[in-house]
Amino acid sequence: LSALPERFSAWLSHRQSVIVPPPQAQVLATSEKDSCQILRYSPQALSVQFHPEFSRHIMRACLPPDVSDSVADTDIEGADWARQLLTAFWLQTRPQANQAQGA
């Protein structure tokens, strides 16, 4: 998470939210929409309430019929930090080249 700016935009599509974090969880980030935006459960486990896996195209497909496509384009401007978070997580968790498969 250290590469993320203090504030960034991300795709949100809430139907469920973490209202109260589990006792062992540490809240790492909040937003206007969610008081538990990023949670850490252990050094190796965290969760996010936004959708780092969504692109603009996917989010547009998820929009309700009464919301125009222009909202999706204006809600996120500049760097896609949520997607960069997902990429950084993937890079940190994949096996290293010098590790034996299945080790």
N, C-alpha and C positions, 0 to 999 in steps of 0.2 A: 504493500500500500504506500510505501514511501515515495513512489514516483508520482502519486496523484496530487493534484493541487488541493488546497484547502477546501475549495468549492468547485463542483463540476456538475454538468447536466448528465442525466441518464434516463433511459426509457423506463417508465413506470406503468404498470397495468395491474392495479390492485383489486383483488377480490378477497385476499386473505393477507393479514399482517401479523407480525409478532408484536403483541401489545405489551407484554411483560417478558423480558429476557429470562431464560433459565438461570438459576442461581450461579452456576459456574461460568456463564457467558459474560464477556466484556463488550459493552457497546463501543464500537470504534467510530461510528458515523451516524448522524441523524439527518433528517430533512424536514421541510415544512410539512410533508405528507406522512412521515413515518419517524417515530422516535427510536426505532431500532433498524436503521438502514443497513448497517454492516455490523455483524456480530462475530466475535472470535470465541470459539469453544475450547480450543487448545492451540498450541503452536502450529499444528498441521491442519486445523479445521476452522473454516469461517463460512459465513453465509451472507448473502446480500439480498435485499428486498427489491432491488431493481433488476433489469434484464440485460446483463452484459452480452448475452448471446444474440440479442436482437439487433438487426440492422434497421435502417430507415424503411427498407422495403418490407421487412417482416412486421414492424410496428404499424405501418400503414395498413397492412392486411388485417391487423387485429382491431383497428379502430371501429367503434360503433358506427352505424349508418348515418347518425346525426352529427358526426364530427367530420369536418372537412380534412382533406389531405394537407392543406396548408398549415394546419396546427402541428402536424408531425414535423414538417420542415422547419418551423420557426421555434419549436421547443428546444431543439438541440442545435447549437451553433458551435463552430470551432472543432477542436479535437474531440474525438470520441473516447473519453477517458474510461468509460465503463468497459468498452471493448478492449482497451489496452490493459485493464485490470485482469480480464479473462485471459488474455494472451500471456501476461506475466505469470499468472497462477499456473497455466499449462506448462510454461517453460520451467518453472520451479519444481513441478511435480513429476515430470517425465523422467524415465531412467537415464542416468548418465551414460555416456559412451563407454566408459571403462568398467561399468557394472555388468556382471554376467546376467544373462536373461534368466529370470525366475529366482535370482538370488535375493 
